[in-house]
Protein backbone atom coordinates (compact mmCIF):
# COMPACT_ATOMS: atom_id res chain seq x y z
CA UNK A 1 0.00 0.00 0.00
CA UNK A 2 1.05 3.57 -0.64
CA UNK A 3 -0.54 6.82 0.54
CA UNK A 4 -1.01 9.71 -1.87
CA UNK A 5 -1.01 12.98 0.10
CA UNK A 6 -2.26 16.26 -1.37
CA UNK A 7 -1.90 19.61 0.42
CA UNK A 8 -3.60 22.70 -0.97
CA UNK A 9 -5.37 25.96 -0.15
CA UNK A 10 -9.17 25.75 -0.24
CA UNK A 11 -11.05 27.65 -2.93
CA UNK A 12 -13.70 28.72 -0.41
CA UNK A 13 -12.88 31.35 2.25
CA UNK A 14 -13.44 30.37 5.90
CA UNK A 15 -14.11 26.74 5.04
CA UNK A 16 -15.20 24.59 8.01
CA UNK A 17 -15.03 20.87 7.30
CA UNK A 18 -16.47 20.11 10.74
CA UNK A 19 -19.77 21.64 9.66
CA UNK A 20 -21.90 18.77 8.24
CA UNK A 21 -23.84 21.03 5.87
CA UNK A 22 -20.76 22.70 4.41
CA UNK A 23 -21.12 22.78 0.61
CA UNK A 24 -17.34 22.60 0.24
CA UNK A 25 -17.28 19.46 2.40
CA UNK A 26 -20.03 17.85 0.32
CA UNK A 27 -18.24 18.57 -2.96
CA UNK A 28 -14.91 17.35 -1.57
CA UNK A 29 -16.41 14.07 -0.36
CA UNK A 30 -18.12 13.46 -3.71
CA UNK A 31 -14.90 14.02 -5.63
CA UNK A 32 -13.05 11.61 -3.35
CA UNK A 33 -15.78 9.00 -3.84
CA UNK A 34 -15.24 9.39 -7.58
CA UNK A 35 -11.53 8.65 -7.16
CA UNK A 36 -12.30 5.63 -4.96
CA UNK A 37 -14.26 4.11 -7.83
CA UNK A 38 -11.02 3.54 -9.76
CA UNK A 39 -9.20 0.20 -9.50
CA UNK A 40 -6.46 0.19 -6.90
CA UNK A 41 -7.94 2.84 -4.60
CA UNK A 42 -8.39 1.56 -1.03
CA UNK A 43 -9.68 4.49 1.02
CA UNK A 44 -9.65 8.27 1.37
CA UNK A 45 -9.45 10.82 4.18
CA UNK A 46 -9.62 14.59 4.27
CA UNK A 47 -9.08 17.31 6.85
CA UNK A 48 -7.92 20.85 7.46
CA UNK A 49 -4.93 22.22 9.30
CA UNK A 50 -5.96 23.53 12.72
CA UNK A 51 -3.26 26.20 12.76
CA UNK A 52 -4.06 27.29 9.16
CA UNK A 53 -7.70 26.32 8.43
CA UNK A 54 -7.51 27.35 4.78
CA UNK A 55 -5.06 24.50 4.16
CA UNK A 56 -6.73 21.20 3.28
CA UNK A 57 -4.99 17.82 3.43
CA UNK A 58 -6.27 14.82 1.47
CA UNK A 59 -4.94 11.26 1.77
CA UNK A 60 -5.86 8.50 -0.68
CA UNK A 61 -4.52 5.00 -0.10
CA UNK A 62 -3.65 2.95 -3.20
CA UNK A 63 -2.56 -0.66 -3.69
CA UNK A 64 0.76 0.63 -5.01
CA UNK A 65 2.32 3.59 -6.79
CA UNK A 66 1.93 1.70 -10.08
CA UNK A 67 -1.78 1.21 -9.34
CA UNK A 68 -2.22 4.95 -8.86
CA UNK A 69 -0.29 5.78 -12.03
CA UNK A 70 -2.40 3.25 -13.95
CA UNK A 71 -5.58 4.84 -12.59
CA UNK A 72 -4.50 8.28 -13.81
CA UNK A 73 -4.51 6.87 -17.36
CA UNK A 74 -8.02 5.43 -17.02
CA UNK A 75 -10.92 6.96 -18.97
CA UNK A 76 -12.58 9.64 -16.90
CA UNK A 77 -9.72 10.17 -14.45
CA UNK A 78 -8.33 13.37 -16.06
CA UNK A 79 -11.83 14.89 -16.07
CA UNK A 80 -12.30 14.09 -12.36
CA UNK A 81 -8.86 15.50 -11.60
CA UNK A 82 -9.60 18.72 -13.50
CA UNK A 83 -12.97 19.12 -11.78
CA UNK A 84 -11.34 18.56 -8.38
CA UNK A 85 -8.76 21.24 -9.09
CA UNK A 86 -11.25 23.78 -10.43
CA UNK A 87 -13.82 23.21 -7.68
CA UNK A 88 -11.69 22.84 -4.57
CA UNK A 89 -8.26 24.45 -4.96
CA UNK A 90 -7.79 28.21 -4.71
CA UNK A 91 -7.43 29.90 -8.08
CA UNK A 92 -3.86 30.50 -9.31
CA UNK A 93 -2.47 28.01 -6.77
CA UNK A 94 -1.70 24.32 -7.03
CA UNK A 95 -1.66 21.29 -4.78
CA UNK A 96 1.53 19.69 -3.53
CA UNK A 97 1.14 15.95 -4.14
CA UNK A 98 3.48 13.21 -2.98
CA UNK A 99 3.43 9.51 -2.08
CA UNK A 100 4.59 7.78 1.10
CA UNK A 101 4.87 3.97 1.40
CA UNK A 102 3.92 3.64 5.06
CA UNK A 103 4.49 0.09 6.31
CA UNK A 104 1.00 -0.21 7.81
CA UNK A 105 -2.47 1.17 7.22
CA UNK A 106 -2.61 4.80 8.34
CA UNK A 107 -6.23 4.59 9.56
CA UNK A 108 -5.53 4.80 13.29
CA UNK A 109 -3.15 7.72 12.81
CA UNK A 110 -5.47 9.65 10.47
CA UNK A 111 -8.83 8.84 12.06
CA UNK A 112 -8.08 8.70 15.78
CA UNK A 113 -11.15 8.16 17.92
CA UNK A 114 -11.33 8.79 21.66
CA UNK A 115 -13.05 6.34 24.05
CA UNK A 116 -16.09 8.66 23.97
CA UNK A 117 -16.24 8.42 20.19
CA UNK A 118 -14.96 11.93 19.48
CA UNK A 119 -12.57 12.41 16.58
CA UNK A 120 -9.03 13.27 17.67
CA UNK A 121 -6.24 15.00 15.75
CA UNK A 122 -3.23 13.97 13.73
CA UNK A 123 0.14 15.62 14.24
CA UNK A 124 1.91 15.85 10.88
CA UNK A 125 5.65 16.34 10.83
CA UNK A 126 7.36 17.08 7.51
CA UNK A 127 11.14 17.15 7.94
CA UNK A 128 13.23 18.45 5.04
CA UNK A 129 16.60 16.80 4.44
CA UNK A 130 19.50 18.02 2.32
CA UNK A 131 21.51 17.35 0.29
CA UNK A 132 18.88 15.63 -1.80
CA UNK A 133 18.36 12.93 -2.85
CA UNK A 134 19.30 11.45 0.51
CA UNK A 135 21.23 8.14 0.32
CA UNK A 136 19.31 5.06 1.49
CA UNK A 137 21.77 4.45 4.34
CA UNK A 138 21.07 7.94 5.67
CA UNK A 139 17.31 7.34 5.38
CA UNK A 140 17.62 4.10 7.34
CA UNK A 141 19.61 5.84 10.07
CA UNK A 142 16.95 8.56 10.39
CA UNK A 143 14.13 6.01 10.67
CA UNK A 144 16.06 4.04 13.28
CA UNK A 145 16.49 7.21 15.34
CA UNK A 146 12.86 8.31 15.04
CA UNK A 147 11.57 4.80 15.79
CA UNK A 148 12.81 5.30 19.36
CA UNK A 149 10.12 7.93 19.76
CA UNK A 150 6.99 5.75 19.65
CA UNK A 151 7.59 3.78 22.90
CA UNK A 152 7.95 6.83 25.13
CA UNK A 153 4.98 8.52 23.44
CA UNK A 154 2.87 5.46 24.23
CA UNK A 155 3.83 5.69 27.91
CA UNK A 156 2.59 9.28 27.99
CA UNK A 157 -0.91 8.25 26.91
CA UNK A 158 -3.29 9.67 24.35
CA UNK A 159 -1.52 8.07 21.36
CA UNK A 160 -3.84 6.41 18.84
CA UNK A 161 -1.46 5.72 15.96
CA UNK A 162 2.09 6.30 14.75
CA UNK A 163 3.31 5.99 11.14
CA UNK A 164 6.44 7.25 9.43
CA UNK A 165 8.14 6.99 6.06
CA UNK A 166 9.86 8.84 3.22
CA UNK A 167 8.14 10.66 0.39
CA UNK A 168 8.90 9.03 -2.95
CA UNK A 169 9.27 12.38 -4.67
CA UNK A 170 11.81 15.13 -4.03
CA UNK A 171 10.02 18.39 -3.23
CA UNK A 172 10.48 22.08 -2.74
CA UNK A 173 9.70 23.48 0.70
CA UNK A 174 7.47 24.53 2.27
CA UNK A 175 4.59 22.24 1.81
CA UNK A 176 2.42 23.96 4.40
CA UNK A 177 4.57 26.96 5.24
CA UNK A 178 8.10 28.03 4.44
CA UNK A 179 10.73 25.87 6.10
CA UNK A 180 13.77 27.50 7.70
CA UNK A 181 17.21 26.98 6.23
CA UNK A 182 16.26 26.09 2.63
CA UNK A 183 16.55 28.66 -0.12
CA UNK A 184 13.74 29.20 -2.62
CA UNK A 185 13.76 26.63 -5.42
CA UNK A 186 15.96 24.09 -3.65
CA UNK A 187 14.86 20.46 -3.52
CA UNK A 188 14.73 18.33 -0.42
CA UNK A 189 14.01 14.76 0.61
CA UNK A 190 10.99 14.73 2.93
CA UNK A 191 10.45 12.53 5.98
CA UNK A 192 6.77 12.23 6.89
CA UNK A 193 5.50 11.38 10.37
CA UNK A 194 1.84 10.94 11.33
CA UNK A 195 0.99 10.71 15.02
CA UNK A 196 -2.62 10.31 16.09
CA UNK A 197 -3.60 11.95 19.39
CA UNK A 198 -6.91 11.90 21.22
CA UNK A 199 -6.74 15.72 21.15
CA UNK A 200 -4.25 18.50 20.41
CA UNK A 201 -3.94 19.41 24.10
CA UNK A 202 -2.56 15.93 24.85
CA UNK A 203 0.25 16.52 22.38
CA UNK A 204 0.97 19.95 23.87
CA UNK A 205 1.22 18.45 27.38
CA UNK A 206 3.51 15.73 26.05
CA UNK A 207 5.91 18.34 24.62
CA UNK A 208 6.14 19.89 28.09
CA UNK A 209 6.72 16.55 29.84
CA UNK A 210 9.97 15.33 31.34
CA UNK A 211 9.87 12.27 29.08
CA UNK A 212 9.88 14.49 26.01
CA UNK A 213 12.80 16.56 27.32
CA UNK A 214 14.80 13.42 28.15
CA UNK A 215 14.26 11.97 24.67
CA UNK A 216 14.52 15.17 22.67
CA UNK A 217 17.98 14.15 21.49
CA UNK A 218 16.39 11.55 19.18
CA UNK A 219 15.02 14.51 17.23
CA UNK A 220 17.87 16.98 17.64
CA UNK A 221 20.78 14.65 16.85
CA UNK A 222 19.51 13.64 13.40
CA UNK A 223 21.89 14.88 10.71
CA UNK A 224 20.85 16.57 7.48
CA UNK A 225 17.64 18.28 8.67
CA UNK A 226 17.38 21.66 6.94
CA UNK A 227 13.89 22.58 8.11
CA UNK A 228 10.61 21.16 9.33
CA UNK A 229 6.88 21.80 9.48
CA UNK A 230 4.64 20.58 12.31
CA UNK A 231 0.87 21.00 12.21
CA UNK A 232 -2.28 19.33 13.52
CA UNK A 233 -5.07 18.08 11.27
CA UNK A 234 -8.53 16.77 12.09
CA UNK A 235 -9.36 14.09 9.54
CA UNK A 236 -12.60 12.53 8.33
CA UNK A 237 -12.92 9.27 6.42
CA UNK A 238 -14.86 9.15 3.17
KENU-685688 format. One line per field, with one value per atom (N, C-alpha, C): atom name; x, y, z. Coordinates in steps of 0.1 Angstrom, whole numbers, plus 5000, padded with zeros to 4 digits. Layout:
atom = CA_... .
X = X_... .
Y = Y_... .
Z = Z_... .
This chain:
atom = N_CA_C_N_CA_C_N_CA_C_N_CA_C_N_CA_C_N_CA_C_N_CA_C_N_CA_C_N_CA_C_N_CA_C_N_CA_C_N_CA_C_N_CA_C_N_CA_C_N_CA_C_N_CA_C_N_CA_C_N_CA_C_N_CA_C_N_CA_C_N_CA_C_N_CA_C_N_CA_C_N_CA_C_N_CA_C_N_CA_C_N_CA_C_N_CA_C_N_CA_C_N_CA_C_N_CA_C_N_CA_C_N_CA_C_N_CA_C_N_CA_C_N_CA_C_N_CA_C_N_CA_C_N_CA_C_N_CA_C_N_CA_C_N_CA_C_N_CA_C_N_CA_C_N_CA_C_N_CA_C_N_CA_C_N_CA_C_N_CA_C_N_CA_C_N_CA_C_N_CA_C_N_CA_C_N_CA_C_N_CA_C_N_CA_C_N_CA_C_N_CA_C_N_CA_C_N_CA_C_N_CA_C_N_CA_C_N_CA_C_N_CA_C_N_CA_C_N_CA_C_N_CA_C_N_CA_C_N_CA_C_N_CA_C_N_CA_C_N_CA_C_N_CA_C_N_CA_C_N_CA_C_N_CA_C_N_CA_C_N_CA_C_N_CA_C_N_CA_C_N_CA_C_N_CA_C_N_CA_C_N_CA_C_N_CA_C_N_CA_C_N_CA_C_N_CA_C_N_CA_C_N_CA_C_N_CA_C_N_CA_C_N_CA_C_N_CA_C_N_CA_C_N_CA_C_N_CA_C_N_CA_C_N_CA_C_N_CA_C_N_CA_C_N_CA_C_N_CA_C_N_CA_C_N_CA_C_N_CA_C_N_CA_C_N_CA_C_N_CA_C_N_CA_C_N_CA_C_N_CA_C_N_CA_C_N_CA_C_N_CA_C_N_CA_C_N_CA_C_N_CA_C_N_CA_C_N_CA_C_N_CA_C_N_CA_C_N_CA_C_N_CA_C_N_CA_C_N_CA_C_N_CA_C_N_CA_C_N_CA_C_N_CA_C_N_CA_C_N_CA_C_N_CA_C_N_CA_C_N_CA_C_N_CA_C_N_CA_C_N_CA_C_N_CA_C_N_CA_C_N_CA_C_N_CA_C_N_CA_C_N_CA_C_N_CA_C_N_CA_C_N_CA_C_N_CA_C_N_CA_C_N_CA_C_N_CA_C_N_CA_C_N_CA_C_N_CA_C_N_CA_C_N_CA_C_N_CA_C_N_CA_C_N_CA_C_N_CA_C_N_CA_C_N_CA_C_N_CA_C_N_CA_C_N_CA_C_N_CA_C_N_CA_C_N_CA_C_N_CA_C_N_CA_C_N_CA_C_N_CA_C_N_CA_C_N_CA_C_N_CA_C_N_CA_C_N_CA_C_N_CA_C_N_CA_C_N_CA_C_N_CA_C_N_CA_C_N_CA_C_N_CA_C_N_CA_C_N_CA_C_N_CA_C_N_CA_C_N_CA_C_N_CA_C_N_CA_C_N_CA_C_N_CA_C_N_CA_C_N_CA_C_N_CA_C_N_CA_C_N_CA_C_N_CA_C_N_CA_C_N_CA_C_N_CA_C_N_CA_C_N_CA_C_N_CA_C_N_CA_C_N_CA_C_N_CA_C_N_CA_C_N_CA_C_N_CA_C_N_CA_C_N_CA_C_N_CA_C_N_CA_C_N_CA_C_N_CA_C_N_CA_C_N_CA_C_N_CA_C_N_CA_C_N_CA_C_N_CA_C_N_CA_C_N_CA_C_N_CA_C_N_CA_C_N_CA_C_N_CA_C_N_CA_C_N_CA_C_N_CA_C_N_CA_C_N_CA_C_N_CA_C_N_CA_C_N_CA_C_N_CA_C .
X = 5008_5000_5009_5004_5011_5000_5004_4995_4998_4989_4990_4985_4993_4990_4990_4979_4977_4975_4982_4981_4978_4967_4964_4956_4954_4946_4932_4922_4908_4904_4895_4890_4879_4873_4863_4869_4866_4871_4864_4871_4866_4859_4865_4859_4859_4849_4848_4844_4853_4850_4843_4842_4835_4820_4816_4802_4796_4787_4781_4774_4769_4762_4770_4783_4792_4792_4789_4789_4803_4813_4827_4829_4825_4827_4820_4808_4800_4806_4811_4818_4830_4838_4851_4848_4839_4836_4832_4823_4819_4830_4839_4851_4860_4861_4870_4863_4850_4842_4844_4845_4848_4861_4871_4885_4885_4877_4877_4871_4864_4857_4868_4880_4890_4897_4901_4908_4921_4923_4935_4934_4923_4921_4915_4920_4916_4908_4910_4903_4908_4900_4903_4900_4907_4905_4908_4902_4904_4903_4910_4909_4915_4915_4921_4930_4940_4951_4945_4946_4940_4947_4960_4967_4965_4962_4959_4947_4935_4923_4921_4927_4925_4933_4942_4949_4942_4940_4933_4943_4941_4950_4941_4945_4937_4947_4942_4951_4942_4948_4941_4951_4947_4955_4953_4964_4963_4971_4968_4974_4989_4993_5008_5009_5021_5023_5019_5023_5019_5004_4997_4982_4977_4982_4978_4981_4993_4997_4988_4985_4976_4962_4957_4944_4944_4955_4955_4953_4956_4955_4941_4933_4920_4910_4901_4891_4883_4882_4874_4883_4895_4903_4907_4913_4917_4905_4893_4882_4879_4879_4877_4888_4900_4911_4910_4906_4904_4893_4882_4870_4874_4882_4887_4895_4904_4912_4904_4895_4887_4877_4872_4862_4867_4879_4883_4896_4904_4917_4917_4922_4922_4928_4921_4926_4940_4947_4961_4971_4966_4975_4975_4983_4983_4985_4981_4983_4997_5003_5015_5011_5016_5011_5024_5024_5035_5030_5038_5034_5044_5038_5046_5042_5052_5049_5049_5040_5039_5038_5044_5045_5032_5023_5010_4999_4987_4975_4976_4973_4974_4961_4951_4938_4938_4945_4945_4952_4961_4969_4961_4953_4945_4931_4926_4912_4911_4919_4919_4906_4901_4888_4891_4885_4887_4877_4879_4870_4855_4853_4839_4834_4842_4838_4840_4847_4850_4863_4863_4874_4886_4898_4910_4917_4930_4938_4950_4955_4968_4979_4990_5001_5009_5011_5019_5032_5043_5057_5062_5067_5074_5088_5097_5111_5119_5125_5132_5147_5152_5166_5174_5186_5195_5209_5218_5215_5205_5199_5189_5192_5190_5184_5192_5186_5193_5196_5209_5212_5204_5202_5193_5199_5212_5218_5214_5214_5211_5196_5187_5173_5171_5178_5176_5180_5191_5196_5186_5180_5170_5158_5153_5141_5144_5157_5161_5160_5165_5165_5151_5142_5129_5120_5124_5116_5117_5127_5128_5117_5111_5101_5088_5083_5070_5068_5078_5076_5074_5081_5079_5067_5063_5050_5038_5039_5029_5027_5039_5038_5031_5032_5026_5011_5005_4991_4985_4974_4967_4971_4980_4985_4975_4971_4962_4968_4979_4985_4998_5008_5021_5026_5028_5033_5044_5054_5064_5070_5076_5081_5087_5092_5099_5090_5088_5081_5089_5082_5089_5095_5088_5093_5102_5111_5118_5109_5109_5100_5107_5101_5105_5097_5104_5097_5091_5081_5075_5062_5058_5046_5034_5035_5024_5028_5040_5046_5061_5067_5081_5089_5098_5107_5120_5126_5138_5150_5159_5172_5173_5162_5163_5159_5168_5165_5155_5148_5137_5142_5134_5138_5146_5152_5160_5151_5156_5149_5153_5144_5147_5141_5146_5140_5132_5119_5110_5106_5109_5105_5091_5082_5068_5064_5059_5055_5041_5032_5018_5017_5012_5010_4996_4988_4974_4973_4966_4964_4949_4945_4931_4926_4936_4933_4946_4945_4958_4964_4955_4961_4969_4966_4974_4988_4989_5003_5010_5003_5010_5015_5008_5012_5024_5024_5035_5048_5047_5059_5065_5057_5061_5066_5064_5067_5082_5086_5100_5104_5095_5099_5103_5095_5099_5113_5115_5128_5140_5137_5148_5151_5141_5143_5144_5145_5145_5157_5168_5180_5177_5167_5164_5160_5154_5150_5162_5169_5179_5192_5195_5208_5208_5196_5195_5202_5211_5219_5211_5214_5208_5195_5189_5176_5179_5172_5174_5161_5151_5139_5128_5117_5106_5093_5082_5069_5061_5054_5046_5033_5022_5009_5000_4987_4977_4965_4960_4949_4938_4926_4915_4909_4910_4906_4893_4886_4874_4876_4870_4871_4859_4862_4851_4843 .
Y = 4988_5000_5013_5023_5036_5047_5057_5068_5080_5085_5097_5108_5119_5130_5143_5150_5163_5174_5185_5196_5208_5216_5227_5237_5249_5260_5259_5259_5258_5269_5266_5276_5285_5280_5287_5294_5307_5314_5308_5308_5304_5290_5281_5267_5261_5253_5246_5232_5223_5209_5201_5207_5201_5204_5213_5216_5207_5198_5188_5193_5205_5210_5219_5219_5227_5222_5231_5228_5223_5230_5226_5212_5208_5195_5184_5188_5179_5176_5187_5186_5178_5181_5173_5159_5155_5141_5134_5141_5135_5132_5142_5140_5128_5127_5116_5103_5102_5090_5086_5096_5094_5087_5092_5086_5072_5070_5056_5046_5050_5041_5035_5041_5035_5023_5014_5002_5006_4999_5002_5011_5019_5028_5021_5023_5016_5024_5037_5045_5059_5069_5083_5090_5100_5108_5123_5132_5146_5154_5165_5173_5187_5195_5209_5211_5219_5222_5231_5227_5235_5249_5249_5262_5271_5265_5273_5267_5270_5263_5264_5273_5274_5263_5256_5245_5232_5225_5212_5201_5190_5178_5166_5160_5148_5136_5125_5113_5102_5096_5085_5073_5062_5050_5042_5037_5029_5016_5006_4993_4995_5004_5006_5019_5024_5036_5033_5021_5017_5017_5012_5012_5026_5036_5050_5055_5053_5058_5052_5039_5033_5039_5042_5048_5062_5069_5083_5082_5070_5069_5063_5060_5054_5065_5060_5070_5076_5089_5096_5102_5097_5102_5116_5120_5134_5144_5140_5149_5151_5140_5141_5149_5148_5155_5170_5173_5187_5193_5186_5191_5193_5184_5186_5199_5201_5212_5225_5226_5238_5241_5230_5232_5235_5229_5228_5236_5238_5245_5259_5268_5282_5286_5295_5299_5304_5301_5305_5299_5288_5280_5266_5257_5243_5235_5222_5213_5207_5205_5197_5182_5174_5160_5151_5141_5132_5119_5109_5095_5090_5083_5078_5063_5054_5040_5036_5040_5036_5021_5015_5001_4995_5003_4998_5008_5003_5012_5024_5036_5048_5051_5043_5046_5051_5044_5048_5061_5065_5077_5089_5086_5097_5098_5088_5088_5084_5091_5087_5090_5080_5082_5080_5089_5088_5077_5073_5063_5068_5081_5087_5088_5084_5084_5097_5107_5119_5118_5125_5124_5132_5126_5133_5141_5142_5150_5142_5146_5140_5150_5148_5156_5152_5161_5158_5166_5158_5163_5161_5172_5171_5176_5167_5171_5172_5183_5185_5181_5172_5168_5172_5177_5180_5176_5173_5173_5163_5165_5156_5152_5140_5129_5124_5120_5114_5100_5095_5081_5072_5060_5051_5048_5047_5044_5056_5068_5079_5079_5075_5073_5063_5052_5041_5046_5053_5058_5068_5076_5086_5078_5068_5060_5053_5048_5040_5050_5062_5072_5076_5079_5083_5072_5059_5048_5046_5053_5053_5062_5070_5079_5073_5063_5057_5052_5044_5038_5048_5059_5068_5077_5078_5085_5077_5064_5055_5055_5056_5057_5070_5080_5093_5092_5084_5082_5092_5088_5097_5094_5084_5081_5071_5073_5064_5058_5063_5057_5064_5057_5063_5057_5065_5060_5069_5064_5073_5066_5075_5070_5082_5078_5088_5091_5103_5107_5101_5096_5090_5102_5113_5124_5134_5140_5151_5163_5173_5184_5197_5208_5221_5224_5231_5235_5248_5253_5245_5240_5229_5222_5229_5233_5240_5254_5256_5270_5269_5280_5280_5274_5265_5259_5267_5267_5275_5268_5275_5270_5265_5266_5261_5273_5275_5287_5283_5294_5292_5284_5274_5266_5254_5253_5241_5229_5217_5205_5198_5190_5183_5170_5160_5148_5149_5144_5147_5135_5136_5125_5129_5120_5122_5114_5121_5114_5118_5107_5109_5104_5112_5107_5111_5101_5103_5105_5116_5120_5120_5118_5119_5133_5143_5157_5165_5177_5185_5188_5190_5194_5183_5171_5159_5160_5164_5165_5177_5188_5199_5196_5188_5185_5175_5167_5157_5165_5176_5183_5191_5192_5199_5189_5176_5166_5163_5157_5153_5143_5133_5123_5128_5139_5145_5151_5159_5166_5156_5144_5134_5127_5127_5120_5129_5142_5152_5150_5143_5141_5133_5124_5115_5124_5136_5145_5154_5159_5170_5165_5152_5146_5141_5142_5136_5146_5141_5149_5151_5163_5166_5173_5176_5183_5198_5203_5217_5225_5219_5226_5216_5221_5212_5219_5212_5218_5209_5214_5206_5212_5205_5210_5199_5203_5193_5194_5182_5181_5172_5176_5168_5161_5148_5141_5135_5133_5125_5115_5103_5093_5093_5091_5091_5078 .
Z = 5000_5000_5000_4993_4994_4995_5003_5005_4997_4989_4981_4990_4992_5001_4993_4993_4986_4996_4995_5004_4996_4999_4990_4998_4992_4998_4993_5002_4998_4989_4980_4971_4978_4989_4996_5008_5010_5023_5035_5046_5059_5059_5051_5050_5064_5067_5080_5077_5076_5073_5084_5096_5107_5107_5098_5097_5087_5091_5082_5070_5070_5059_5050_5052_5044_5029_5020_5006_5001_5006_5002_5007_5019_5024_5015_5012_5003_4990_4983_4970_4972_4982_4984_4986_4994_4996_4983_4975_4963_4953_4952_4944_4948_4961_4966_4964_4965_4962_4947_4938_4924_4922_4930_4928_4934_4944_4950_4941_4931_4922_4912_4911_4902_4909_4900_4905_4912_4923_4931_4943_4943_4954_4966_4978_4990_4999_5001_5010_5009_5014_5014_5026_5030_5042_5038_5045_5043_5056_5056_5068_5066_5076_5075_5086_5083_5093_5104_5116_5127_5128_5126_5128_5115_5104_5092_5085_5089_5084_5069_5062_5048_5040_5048_5042_5044_5033_5033_5030_5037_5034_5030_5019_5015_5014_5019_5018_5011_5000_4993_4993_4999_4999_4986_4980_4968_4970_4962_4963_4962_4953_4950_4942_4940_4932_4918_4913_4899_4897_4907_4907_4905_4913_4911_4898_4893_4880_4869_4870_4860_4861_4873_4874_4867_4868_4862_4847_4841_4826_4823_4832_4830_4824_4816_4810_4822_4821_4831_4842_4844_4856_4853_4841_4839_4842_4837_4839_4854_4862_4876_4883_4879_4884_4881_4869_4865_4873_4875_4882_4897_4902_4916_4918_4909_4909_4908_4898_4896_4907_4913_4923_4937_4940_4954_4958_4948_4950_4947_4955_4953_4939_4933_4919_4919_4909_4907_4917_4924_4932_4928_4933_4930_4942_4941_4952_4952_4964_4965_4967_4958_4959_4959_4969_4970_4976_4975_4979_4990_5000_5011_5013_5012_5014_5029_5036_5051_5052_5062_5063_5067_5074_5078_5074_5075_5072_5081_5076_5083_5091_5090_5096_5110_5119_5133_5136_5126_5128_5122_5111_5105_5110_5116_5121_5135_5144_5158_5164_5172_5179_5194_5202_5217_5222_5235_5240_5240_5240_5240_5225_5216_5202_5195_5201_5195_5186_5175_5166_5172_5172_5177_5166_5167_5158_5154_5142_5137_5137_5143_5142_5130_5121_5109_5110_5109_5108_5094_5088_5075_5077_5077_5079_5066_5063_5050_5052_5043_5044_5032_5034_5023_5027_5017_5003_4998_4987_4982_4968_4964_4971_4983_4993_5005_5003_5005_5003_5012_5008_5015_5029_5030_5043_5053_5048_5057_5060_5051_5054_5065_5064_5073_5087_5088_5101_5107_5099_5104_5110_5102_5107_5120_5121_5133_5145_5143_5153_5157_5147_5150_5156_5153_5158_5173_5179_5194_5200_5192_5198_5202_5194_5197_5210_5216_5229_5240_5240_5251_5249_5237_5234_5240_5238_5242_5258_5265_5279_5284_5276_5280_5280_5270_5269_5259_5253_5243_5229_5227_5214_5208_5195_5188_5176_5171_5160_5157_5151_5148_5135_5124_5111_5106_5100_5094_5082_5073_5061_5053_5041_5032_5020_5016_5004_4992_4982_4971_4963_4962_4953_4961_4954_4960_4959_4968_4968_4972_4968_4973_4986_4995_5007_5004_5013_5023_5017_5022_5018_5025_5037_5044_5047_5051_5052_5050_5048_5044_5055_5051_5061_5063_5075_5077_5071_5066_5062_5048_5040_5026_5017_5008_4999_4988_4984_4974_4962_4958_4946_4948_4961_4964_4966_4963_4965_4978_4984_4996_4996_5004_5006_5019_5018_5029_5037_5050_5060_5065_5065_5069_5081_5091_5104_5107_5109_5113_5127_5137_5150_5154_5157_5161_5176_5180_5194_5197_5209_5212_5211_5213_5211_5211_5206_5204_5218_5228_5241_5247_5244_5249_5243_5230_5224_5230_5233_5239_5253_5260_5274_5273_5263_5261_5258_5250_5246_5258_5269_5281_5291_5289_5298_5300_5311_5313_5304_5300_5291_5277_5273_5260_5261_5272_5273_5274_5280_5281_5268_5259_5247_5235_5237_5227_5218_5223_5215_5203_5203_5192_5180_5183_5172_5168_5179_5176_5170_5173_5168_5154_5148_5134_5124_5116_5107_5094_5088_5075_5075_5086_5087_5084_5073_5069_5073_5077_5081_5084_5090_5093_5095_5093_5095_5104_5114_5123_5125_5121_5122_5127_5131_5135_5126_5122_5113_5119_5117_5121_5108_5108_5095_5096_5085_5083_5073_5074_5064_5055_5042_5032_5032 .
